[in-house]
Amino acid sequence: MDGVTLLSDYKPYPYEIEKISLVFQLAPEATKVRATLAMTPRDGVADLHLDGEDLKLLGVALNGAPLAAEAYTLTTTGLTIAASALPEGAFELQTEVEIAPAKNTALEGLYMSNGMYCTQCEAEGFRKITFYPDRPDVMTRFHVRIESDLPVLLSNGNPVGQGAGFAEWDDPWPKPAYLFALVAGDLRATSGSFTTASGRKVDLNIWVRPGDEDRCDFALASLQRSMKWDEEAYGREYDLDLFNIVAVDDFNMGAMENKGLNIFNSKLVLASPETATDTDYERIEAVIAHEYFHNWTGNRITCRDWFQLCLKEGLTVYRDQSFTRDVRLGALKRIDDVAMLRARQFREDAGPLAHPPRPSSYREINNFYTATVYEKGAEVVGMLATLLGAEGYRKALDLYFERHDGQACTIEDWIKVFEDASGRDLGQFKLWYTQAGTPHLSVSEQFENGTYTLTFEQVTAPTPGEPEKPPRHIPTAVGLLGQNGDEVVPTQVLEMTKGRQSFTFTGLAAKPVPSILRGFSAPVVLERDTTPAEQAFLLAHDTDPFNRWEAGRNLARDTLMAMAQGATPAPDYLEAVGQMLADDAATPGFRAACLRLPGEDEIAAALAKKDVVPDPDAIRAARRGLMATLAQRHEAALVGAYEGSAVPGPYSPDAAPAGKRALRLAALALLSTLDQGRRASALYAEATNMTESIGALGLLVAQGAGQAELTAFAARWGADPLVMDKWRSVQAMLSPPETAVEVVTAIAESGAFEWKNPNRFRSLLGGFAANHAGFHRADGAGYALFADWLIKLDPLNPQTAARMSTAFETWRRYDATRQTHAKAALERIAGTQGLSRDLSEMVGRLLG
């Protein structure tokens, strides 16, 4: 297939690279890069191909002698040297190229961000720096010399030389090119250290622009917590003498795990009580942990090819989720993770962008940095941990590190480790990596003579290119509750391996209430006919925190689905919310999670699964109506929760006060439907932290009010781009749908909107995509606006444009009029002259 890379075509690179030496002479318009590669043929001399894009070749030499022009071929995708020009044994290849970092708006390779040089090489950015085999299975040692008058010159590994106008770095650990990093600029460090379990001191630095030093302490403490946790939970010590993190203003991703030099989007480093929310603090801690954990699961052991991306990302996401659960959120972490999985990955699985965690082909690898690879990849690791138990999982991971340290591995290597560590056959389980789609697990029950039987049936709907789906190995955690709420059968993991399978429990005095899929033990859709009364019972009594929250979520979703079709709120749900509010034994954070209603997109998806065409306006009206009904029914309890959750004294981002603020804002969201934002306006005026300030502002915007507060917010924070991202996002996401397009257009046309910066673009257009009824406006104005901006961004930053295009992935679930408008917008994008490969592939898949 033209332009398609196939997993089945994989072949090892024909040359080993013992070492690469790089010399950078930095200049904005004409940076020179000299590369010296020490190479040896693996199995005889073959043509030598080096990837390269947008490089001006200045010279190429073999063992110090210039290579004749007829000995090599230069194309737009690389440099190929004929086998006839190469010696049979070891040799050195030298190339010199010129690049223009200041003109690199795609933010891949070496580029500039407000006067600072920085790199982003994953997945295939290194080929925009120099000619090299830019693939993850080619691992070598890097020695780097940076020549510049800038005060701070950083690269991977340990510093080995520094003088006037230069710095040299050496990384003793072999790595693929995607982990190379370079940063040069006027930076300041917030420094600390960490002493490893073996007593070695590691120096730590958080590098930021001058003026941002006072917002780095939390990031530094998060790094230290991550290092300690990884030693305790996985036995992994850090392996260099230095660990650097750099905050960059212009960055396509959240962060990058380059060996010893992590490069971060500044929004995931900088935090103070006045500028960052509780969610920001939690996210900073989690992402710093994620990138640090990659040192072993991604760097020391990397992926053989990009088809195996979920091997490093799924495992590392699972590790950072476990870290956040252990050090911060406890059971609430699982609730948050599943909510995100359903909102992003289940949606992906149900549409034209569905793909397995390990795909078998791709056109543009940047388009596979998806929720399926990351979040579903983590769920698959979690299922392995469930099947083997804590001790078995740790044994398998110890074997993984012992067996594969320093290697580029595959999913087969990973599964074999678990098989060898446990003695189990996991051939069927591997389908989780190679099949797309979300299994639907239906459940029926029978009780007779003290024996209770649960019968499960699994079905996975066809996905693009996969019409037939054999059964998967599904670990289903189940507990049984008595009629008084006591647990009569503690959690057991039932392993489903067939299309239809029954499990029995004996010796029961009465029919139990089942608690199924505890802890969300598998990423499936559970289908079981239950009554509102049973869901309310589980919300009140289930001993599994996730399933207790799930029962309330199911009640709320069913209520909203019915209301969107003209029904009135279900009394069982209204009563259950009152009982939950009165439960002082539940933490404030848990009660806040139970108070938050399912989002409009979730209700649309649930209706579509029932073959009901969702009406975005009716869904919005139902959600707002239910909020008002809850507020009227439980006003006194909500006022008590709001006033009783105030946190006096200095701000702390710790879980306990953050949970109280979450409950306070959840109660305020409901109360605002009664007082037209009076309490929200008062809270905005008195707020001493960004969590409550932006929370109150968002509630005012949702009420169609808050213009004075929006003006005051902009006047105070106009010089802080990260805070103003919140201001833009709140308006784009929460403005009433009838005005959202106009609000977004006005902000976008203002001179302050720096749309070329990915954070600015995502804050406004990403926020608008989350405004369900606004984006899916019946007249098509939302689709047209979004298409305009994707077309505008694509020539400069195709990676961001392609990722943002997923806003259209559900367009086929709506009515014919909306489908016509959405299709017209997508076809207009597809027909744009010079469209990037990134965006072209995504739009083609969306159109089908």
Residue pairs with C-beta under 8 A, 6 or more apart in sequence:
1 361
3 363
3 837
4 361
4 362
4 363
5 306
5 361
5 362
5 363
5 365
6 360
6 361
7 305
7 307
7 358
7 359
7 360
7 361
8 360
10 304
10 305
10 307
12 42
12 137
13 42
13 133
13 135
13 137
13 138
14 41
14 42
14 43
14 46
14 48
15 39
15 40
15 41
15 42
15 46
15 48
15 133
16 39
16 40
16 41
16 42
17 37
17 38
17 39
17 133
17 138
17 140
18 38
18 39
18 40
18 90
18 140
18 141
19 37
19 38
19 140
19 141
19 142
19 143
20 35
20 36
20 37
20 38
20 132
20 140
20 141
20 142
20 143
21 35
21 36
21 143
21 144
21 145
22 33
22 34
22 35
22 36
22 130
22 142
22 143
22 144
22 145
23 32
23 33
23 34
23 35
23 144
23 145
23 147
24 31
24 32
24 33
24 110
24 144
24 145
24 146
24 147
24 148
24 182
25 31
25 32
25 33
25 147
25 148
26 101
26 117
26 146
26 147
26 148
26 150
26 184
28 100
28 101
28 102
28 112
29 100
29 102
29 103
30 98
30 100
31 98
31 99
31 100
31 101
31 110
32 58
32 96
32 97
32 98
33 96
33 97
33 98
33 99
33 129
33 130
34 94
34 95
34 96
35 94
35 95
35 96
35 97
35 130
35 131
35 132
36 92
36 93
36 94
37 92
37 93
37 94
37 132
38 90
38 92
39 48
39 90
39 91
39 92
39 93
40 89
40 90
40 91
41 86
41 88
41 89
44 88
45 83
45 86
45 87
45 88
46 83
47 80
47 81
47 82
47 83
48 80
48 81
48 83
48 86
48 93
49 78
49 79
49 80
49 133
50 78
50 79
50 80
50 81
50 95
50 131
50 132
50 133
51 77
51 78
51 124
51 126
51 127
51 131
51 132
51 133
51 134
51 135
52 77
52 78
52 79
52 97
52 127
52 128
52 130
52 131
52 132
53 76
53 77
53 78
53 127
53 128
54 99
54 109
54 128
55 97
55 98
55 99
55 127
55 128
55 130
55 131
56 97
56 98
56 99
57 74
57 79
57 95
57 96
57 97
57 131
58 96
58 97
58 98
59 66
59 94
59 95
59 96
60 66
60 67
60 72
60 79
60 81
60 93
60 94
60 95
60 96
61 67
61 93
61 94
61 95
62 81
62 85
62 86
62 87
62 91
62 92
62 93
62 94
63 87
63 91
63 92
64 92
64 94
67 81
67 85
68 85
71 81
71 82
71 84
71 85
72 79
72 80
72 81
72 82
72 85
73 79
73 80
73 82
78 127
78 131
79 95
79 131
81 93
95 130
95 131
97 130
97 131
99 109
99 110
99 128
99 129
101 110
101 111
101 112
101 117
102 111
102 112
104 110
104 111
104 112
104 128
105 111
105 756
105 796
105 797
106 796
106 797
106 798
106 799
107 120
107 250
107 251
107 252
107 758
107 797
107 799
108 120
108 121
108 124
108 125
108 128
108 252
108 799
109 119
109 120
109 121
109 125
109 126
109 127
109 128
109 129
110 117
110 118
110 119
110 128
110 129
110 182
111 117
111 118
111 119
111 120
111 250
112 118
113 248
113 249
113 250
113 251
114 209
114 249
114 250
115 185
115 186
116 183
116 184
116 185
116 186
116 187
116 209
116 248
117 148
117 150
117 182
117 183
117 184
117 185
118 181
118 182
118 183
118 184
118 185
118 246
118 248
118 251
118 263
119 125
119 129
119 180
119 181
119 182
119 183
119 258
119 263
120 251
120 252
120 253
120 256
120 263
121 129
121 177
121 178
121 179
121 180
121 181
121 256
121 258
122 178
122 179
122 256
123 178
123 306
123 309
123 365
123 366
123 369
124 134
124 178
124 365
124 366
125 178
126 132
126 134
126 177
126 178
126 180
127 134
127 177
129 180
132 177
133 177
134 177
134 178
135 176
135 177
135 305
136 176
136 178
136 302
136 303
136 304
136 305
136 306
136 408
137 176
137 302
137 304
137 305
137 408
138 176
138 177
139 174
139 175
139 176
139 302
139 406
139 408
140 174
140 175
141 170
141 171
141 172
141 173
141 174
142 155
142 156
142 157
142 169
142 170
142 171
142 175
142 180
143 168
143 169
143 170
143 171
144 155
144 156
144 168
144 169
144 170
144 182
145 161
145 166
145 167
145 168
146 153
146 155
146 166
146 167
146 168
146 169
146 182
146 184
147 165
147 166
148 165
148 166
148 184
149 165
150 184
150 185
150 186
151 185
151 186
151 187
152 183
152 184
152 185
152 186
152 187
152 207
153 162
153 166
153 167
153 183
153 184
154 167
154 169
154 181
154 182
154 183
154 184
154 207
154 244
154 246
154 261
155 167
155 169
155 171
155 180
155 181
155 182
155 183
155 261
156 169
156 171
156 175
156 179
156 180
156 181
156 258
156 259
156 260
156 261
157 169
157 170
157 171
157 172
157 173
157 240
157 259
157 260
158 169
158 170
158 171
158 172
158 240
158 241
158 242
158 260
159 167
159 168
159 169
159 242
160 168
160 169
160 170
161 167
161 168
162 168
171 259
171 260
172 240
173 239
173 240
173 259
173 299
173 300
173 406
174 406
175 259
175 299
175 302
176 302
176 408
179 257
179 258
179 259
179 299
179 302
180 258
181 256
181 258
181 259
181 261
181 263
183 207
183 246
183 248
183 261
183 263
185 209
186 209
186 210
187 207
187 208
187 209
187 210
187 246
188 207
188 208
188 209
188 210
188 212
188 213
189 205
189 206
189 207
190 205
190 206
190 208
190 213
190 216
190 217
190 219
190 220
191 203
191 204
191 205
191 206
191 220
192 204
192 220
192 224
193 201
193 202
193 203
193 204
194 201
194 202
194 204
194 223
194 224
194 227
194 228
194 238
194 243
195 201
195 202
196 202
196 227
196 231
196 237
196 238
197 231
197 237
198 237
200 237
200 241
201 241
202 227
202 238
202 240
202 241
202 242
202 243
203 241
203 242
203 243
204 220
204 223
204 224
204 242
204 243
204 244
205 242
205 243
205 244
205 245
206 216
206 219
206 220
206 223
206 245
206 247
206 269
207 244
207 245
207 246
207 247
208 215
208 216
208 246
208 247
208 266
208 269
208 270
209 247
209 249
212 247
212 266
212 270
214 272
215 269
215 270
215 271
215 272
215 275
215 276
216 269
216 270
218 271
218 281
218 284
218 285
218 653
219 245
219 269
219 270
219 271
219 284
219 288
222 284
222 285
222 288
222 289
223 243
223 245
223 288
223 292
225 285
225 289
225 327
226 288
226 289
226 292
226 293
226 323
227 238
227 292
229 289
229 323
229 326
229 327
230 236
230 292
230 293
230 296
230 319
231 237
233 319
233 322
233 323
233 326
234 296
234 319
234 394
234 397
235 398
235 401
236 295
236 296
236 401
238 295
239 295
239 300
240 259
240 260
242 260
243 260
243 262
243 292
244 260
244 261
244 262
245 262
245 263
245 264
245 269
245 288
246 261
246 262
246 263
246 264
247 264
247 265
247 266
247 269
247 270
248 263
248 264
248 265
248 266
249 266
249 721
249 757
249 759
250 757
250 758
251 263
251 264
251 265
251 266
251 758
251 759
252 758
252 797
252 799
252 800
253 265
253 369
254 264
254 265
254 268
254 287
255 262
255 263
255 264
255 265
255 268
255 287
255 288
255 290
255 291
256 262
256 263
256 264
256 291
257 290
257 291
257 292
257 294
257 295
257 298
257 299
259 295
259 299
262 288
262 291
262 292
264 287
264 288
264 291
265 759
266 722
266 759
267 280
267 722
267 725
267 759
268 283
268 284
268 287
268 288
269 284
269 288
270 276
270 722
271 280
271 281
271 284
271 653
273 650
273 651
273 653
273 688
273 689
273 690
274 688
274 689
274 690
275 690
275 717
275 720
275 722
275 723
276 284
276 690
277 689
277 690
277 691
277 694
277 695
277 726
278 653
278 658
278 661
278 662
278 691
279 691
280 690
281 653
281 658
282 324
282 328
282 329
282 653
282 658
285 324
285 327
285 328
286 320
286 321
286 323
286 324
287 320
289 319
289 320
289 323
289 324
290 316
290 317
290 319
290 320
293 316
293 319
293 320
293 323
294 312
294 316
296 401
297 312
297 315
297 316
297 319
298 312
298 313
298 316
300 401
300 405
300 406
301 312
301 400
301 401
301 404
301 405
301 406
301 407
301 408
301 409
302 312
302 407
302 408
302 409
303 309
303 311
303 312
303 408
303 409
303 410
304 408
304 409
304 410
305 408
305 410
306 362
306 365
306 368
307 358
307 359
307 360
307 362
308 358
308 409
308 410
308 411
309 358
309 365
309 368
309 369
309 373
310 357
310 358
310 372
310 373
310 374
310 376
310 377
310 380
310 411
310 433
311 358
311 377
311 409
311 410
311 411
311 414
313 373
313 374
313 377
314 357
314 373
314 374
314 376
314 377
314 378
314 379
314 380
314 381
315 377
315 378
315 381
315 414
317 374
317 375
317 377
317 378
318 377
318 378
318 381
318 382
318 385
321 333
321 337
321 378
324 333
325 331
325 333
325 334
328 654
328 655
329 336
329 589
329 655
330 655
331 545
331 546
331 590
332 545
332 587
332 589
332 590
332 593
332 655
332 659
334 519
334 520
334 545
334 546
335 545
335 546
335 549
335 593
336 593
337 375
337 378
338 520
338 546
340 375
341 371
341 375
341 376
341 379
341 523
342 602
343 599
343 601
343 602
344 371
344 375
345 370
345 371
345 372
345 375
345 376
345 438
345 523
346 438
346 523
346 525
346 605
347 601
347 605
347 809
347 810
348 354
348 355
348 370
348 371
348 372
348 806
348 809
349 372
349 376
349 436
349 437
349 438
349 463
350 438
350 461
350 605
351 809
351 810
351 812
352 464
352 809
352 812
352 845
352 846
352 847
352 848
353 370
353 806
353 809
353 842
353 845
353 846
354 372
354 436
354 437
354 463
354 464
355 368
355 370
355 372
355 436
355 463
355 464
356 372
356 433
356 434
356 435
356 436
357 372
357 373
357 376
357 377
357 380
357 432
357 433
358 411
358 433
358 434
359 368
360 434
362 368
363 837
363 841
364 802
364 837
364 838
364 841
366 799
366 802
366 838
367 802
367 803
367 838
367 841
367 842
369 803
372 436
376 523
379 522
379 523
380 432
380 433
380 523
382 521
383 429
383 432
383 474
383 475
383 521
383 522
384 393
384 396
384 418
384 426
384 429
385 393
386 475
386 477
386 493
386 521
387 424
387 429
387 473
387 475
387 493
387 495
388 395
388 396
388 418
388 421
388 422
388 424
392 421
392 422
395 421
395 422
396 417
396 418
396 421
396 422
399 417
399 420
399 421
400 414
400 417
403 417
404 413
404 417
407 413
411 430
411 433
415 426
415 429
415 430
415 433
418 424
418 426
419 425
419 426
426 473
428 471
428 472
428 473
428 497
429 472
429 473
431 470
431 472
431 473
432 472
432 473
435 460
435 466
435 469
435 472
436 463
436 464
436 465
436 466
437 460
437 461
437 462
437 463
437 466
437 469
438 460
438 523
438 524
438 525
439 458
439 459
439 460
439 469
439 472
439 474
439 522
439 524
439 525
440 458
440 459
440 460
440 461
440 524
440 525
440 527
441 456
441 457
441 458
441 474
441 476
441 496
441 517
441 522
441 524
441 525
441 526
441 527
442 456
442 457
442 458
442 459
442 527
442 528
443 454
443 455
443 456
443 457
443 514
443 516
443 526
443 527
443 528
444 454
444 455
444 528
445 452
445 453
445 454
445 455
445 514
446 452
446 453
446 455
447 453
447 508
447 511
447 512
450 506
450 507
450 508
450 509
451 504
451 505
451 506
451 508
452 480
452 504
452 505
452 506
452 508
452 511
452 512
452 514
453 502
453 503
453 504
453 505
454 478
454 494
454 502
454 503
454 504
454 505
454 514
454 516
455 500
455 501
455 502
455 503
456 474
456 476
456 494
456 496
456 500
456 501
456 502
456 503
457 499
457 500
457 501
458 471
458 472
458 474
458 496
458 499
458 500
458 524
459 469
459 499
460 469
460 472
461 469
462 468
462 469
464 845
471 496
471 497
471 498
471 499
473 495
473 496
473 497
474 495
474 496
474 497
474 522
474 524
475 493
475 494
475 495
475 496
475 521
475 522
476 493
476 494
476 495
476 496
476 516
476 517
476 521
476 522
477 491
477 492
477 493
477 494
477 517
477 518
477 519
477 521
478 489
478 491
478 492
478 493
478 494
478 503
478 514
478 515
478 516
478 517
478 518
479 487
479 489
479 490
479 491
479 492
479 514
479 515
479 518
479 543
479 544
480 487
480 488
480 489
480 505
480 508
480 512
480 513
480 514
480 515
481 487
481 488
481 512
481 513
481 514
481 515
481 537
481 538
481 541
481 542
481 543
482 488
482 510
482 512
482 513
483 510
483 512
483 513
485 537
485 540
485 541
487 543
488 508
488 512
489 505
489 508
489 512
491 518
491 544
493 521
494 503
505 512
513 534
513 537
513 538
515 538
515 542
515 543
515 544
515 547
516 526
516 528
516 547
517 524
517 526
517 547
517 550
518 544
518 546
518 547
519 544
519 546
519 547
520 546
520 550
530 554
532 555
532 558
532 570
532 572
532 573
533 572
535 551
535 552
535 554
535 555
535 572
535 576
536 551
536 555
536 572
536 573
536 575
536 576
536 579
537 551
538 547
538 548
538 550
538 551
539 548
539 551
539 552
539 555
539 576
539 579
539 580
539 594
540 576
540 579
540 580
540 583
541 548
542 548
542 551
545 590
549 590
549 593
549 594
552 576
552 577
552 580
552 594
553 598
555 570
555 572
555 573
555 576
556 573
556 597
556 598
556 626
557 598
557 602
557 603
557 606
558 570
558 573
559 569
559 570
559 573
559 626
560 597
560 598
560 603
560 619
560 622
560 623
560 626
561 603
561 606
561 607
561 610
561 612
562 570
563 569
563 622
563 625
563 626
564 603
564 607
564 614
564 615
564 618
564 619
564 621
564 622
565 607
565 612
565 618
569 625
569 626
569 629
574 629
574 630
574 633
577 594
577 595
577 630
577 633
577 634
578 633
578 634
578 637
580 586
580 591
580 594
580 595
581 591
581 595
581 634
581 637
581 638
581 641
582 637
583 591
586 594
587 659
588 645
588 656
588 659
588 660
588 662
588 663
589 655
589 658
589 659
589 662
589 663
590 659
591 641
591 663
591 666
592 659
592 662
592 663
592 665
592 666
593 662
595 663
595 666
595 667
595 669
595 670
596 666
596 669
597 623
597 626
597 627
598 606
599 772
600 616
600 619
600 620
600 623
600 772
600 773
601 770
601 772
601 810
603 614
603 619
603 622
603 623
604 614
604 616
604 619
604 772
604 810
604 813
604 814
605 614
605 810
605 813
607 613
607 614
607 619
608 614
608 813
613 813
613 814
613 815
614 813
614 814
615 815
616 737
616 772
616 773
616 776
616 777
616 778
616 814
617 737
617 773
617 778
619 772
619 773
620 737
620 772
620 773
624 673
627 669
627 670
627 673
628 670
628 673
628 674
630 638
630 670
631 638
631 670
631 671
631 673
631 674
632 674
634 670
635 671
635 674
638 667
638 670
638 671
639 667
639 671
641 663
641 664
641 666
641 667
642 664
642 667
642 668
642 671
642 679
645 660
645 661
645 663
645 664
645 667
646 660
646 664
647 657
647 660
647 661
651 657
651 688
651 689
658 691
661 689
661 691
661 692
661 695
664 692
665 691
665 692
665 695
665 696
665 699
668 679
668 680
668 683
668 695
668 696
668 699
669 699
671 679
672 679
672 680
672 699
672 700
672 702
672 703
673 703
676 703
676 705
677 699
677 700
677 703
677 705
677 706
680 696
680 697
680 699
680 700
680 703
680 706
681 696
681 700
681 705
681 706
681 709
683 692
683 695
683 696
684 692
684 693
684 696
684 697
684 700
684 706
684 709
687 693
687 696
690 723
690 726
693 713
694 726
694 727
694 730
696 709
697 706
697 709
697 710
697 713
697 727
697 730
698 730
698 733
698 734
700 706
700 709
701 710
701 730
701 731
701 734
701 735
702 734
702 736
704 735
704 736
704 739
710 727
710 731
713 727
714 724
714 727
717 723
717 724
717 727
718 724
718 752
721 754
721 757
721 759
721 760
722 759
724 752
725 759
725 760
725 763
726 763
728 747
728 753
728 760
728 763
728 764
728 767
729 763
729 764
729 766
729 767
730 767
731 743
731 744
731 747
731 767
732 740
732 743
732 744
732 747
732 763
732 764
732 765
732 766
732 767
732 768
732 770
732 771
733 767
733 768
733 770
733 771
734 771
735 743
735 744
735 771
735 774
736 774
737 771
737 772
737 773
737 774
737 777
738 777
740 768
740 771
740 774
740 775
740 777
740 782
741 774
741 777
741 781
741 782
741 785
744 764
744 765
744 768
744 785
745 785
747 753
747 764
748 755
748 764
748 789
753 760
753 764
754 760
755 761
755 764
755 789
755 792
755 793
756 793
756 796
756 797
758 797
758 800
761 789
761 793
761 800
761 804
762 800
762 804
765 786
765 789
765 804
766 804
768 774
768 775
768 782
768 785
768 786
769 775
769 786
769 804
769 807
771 782
774 782
775 782
775 783
775 786
775 807
776 782
776 783
776 814
776 818
778 817
778 818
779 821
780 817
780 818
780 820
780 821
780 822
780 824
780 825
783 808
783 811
783 821
783 822
783 824
783 825
784 821
784 825
786 804
786 807
786 808
786 825
787 825
787 826
787 828
787 829
790 801
790 804
790 805
790 829
790 839
791 828
791 829
791 832
793 800
793 801
793 804
794 801
794 802
794 832
794 835
794 836
794 838
794 839
795 834
795 836
798 836
798 837
798 838
798 839
799 838
801 836
801 838
801 839
802 836
802 838
802 839
802 841
802 842
805 829
805 839
805 842
805 843
805 846
806 842
808 822
808 825
808 826
808 846
809 846
811 818
811 819
811 822
811 823
811 826
811 846
812 819
814 822
823 847
826 843
826 846
826 847
827 847
829 835
829 839
829 843
830 840
830 843
830 844
830 847
835 843
